[in-house]
Amino acid sequence: MAKLIYTAISSLDGYIADEEGNFDWAEPSEEVHAYINDLERPVGTYLYGRRMYETMAVWETDPSFAAPSPAMLDFAEIWQAAEKVVYSRTLDAVATRRTRIEREFDPATVRRLKESAESDLGIGGAELAASAFAAGLIDECHVFLAPVLVGAGKRCWPDRVRIGLDPLEDRRFDNGMVFLRYRAAP
């Protein structure tokens, strides 16, 4: 069975975006980006909420976005090759290939997708991930902690959901970012 993996870049105080919605402080270095690419390479399908999809679509819709570095270009190729499922009640059309819209997040459908998938699934966006955490669907968490405190904003972790996490891996990078990999405890 495929794993459902929640991946996020978070501030040290647990936010994925600050109060104004900015996350420029989370930009990975070339070293971190290359590591992220290796983690994302086995993912065959991404599950996104509308806002996260609109943020990520630039990896296909703006070719100049990936141009600054080899790691960014590699990520663009990885992302474009994967299937994408966007959960949205308001989005009328998608701007990227290999992408479909689902109107409702249905845990039973995601369970079946995990059972039938030949490669792992990634989930992005704190709100969508909160629904998957609440349904017991998340198998692993990949979190990159940026060495910054932003004070407030969009939280990385869901409220009112208690889940044990078993540590699997950790790594510190030269820019001060730290990677933590956990298995969601049953």
Rosetta blueprint (number, residue, H / E / L):
1 M L
2 A L
3 K L
4 L E
5 I E
6 Y E
7 T E
8 A E
9 I E
10 S E
11 S E
12 L L
13 D L
14 G L
15 Y E
16 I E
17 A E
18 D E
19 E L
20 E L
21 G L
22 N L
23 F L
24 D H
25 W H
26 A H
27 E L
28 P L
29 S L
30 E H
31 E H
32 V H
33 H H
34 A H
35 Y H
36 I H
37 N H
38 D H
39 L H
40 E H
41 R L
42 P L
43 V E
44 G E
45 T E
46 Y E
47 L E
48 Y E
49 G E
50 R H
51 R H
52 M H
53 Y H
54 E H
55 T H
56 M H
57 A L
58 V H
59 W H
60 E H
61 T H
62 D L
63 P H
64 S H
65 F H
66 A H
67 A L
68 P L
69 S L
70 P H
71 A H
72 M H
73 L H
74 D H
75 F H
76 A H
77 E H
78 I H
79 W H
80 Q H
81 A H
82 A L
83 E E
84 K E
85 V E
86 V E
87 Y E
88 S L
89 R L
90 T L
91 L L
92 D L
93 A L
94 V L
95 A L
96 T L
97 R L
98 R L
99 T E
100 R E
101 I E
102 E E
103 R L
104 E L
105 F L
106 D L
107 P H
108 A H
109 T H
110 V H
111 R H
112 R H
113 L H
114 K H
115 E H
116 S H
117 A L
118 E L
119 S L
120 D E
121 L E
122 G E
123 I E
124 G E
125 G L
126 A H
127 E H
128 L H
129 A H
130 A H
131 S H
132 A H
133 F H
134 A H
135 A L
136 G L
137 L L
138 I L
139 D L
140 E E
141 C E
142 H E
143 V E
144 F E
145 L E
146 A E
147 P L
148 V L
149 L L
150 V L
151 G L
152 A L
153 G E
154 K E
155 R E
156 C L
157 W L
158 P L
159 D L
160 R L
161 V L
162 R L
163 I L
164 G L
165 L E
166 D E
167 P E
168 L E
169 E E
170 D E
171 R E
172 R E
173 F L
174 D L
175 N L
176 G L
177 M L
178 V E
179 F E
180 L E
181 R E
182 Y E
183 R E
184 A E
185 A L
186 P L
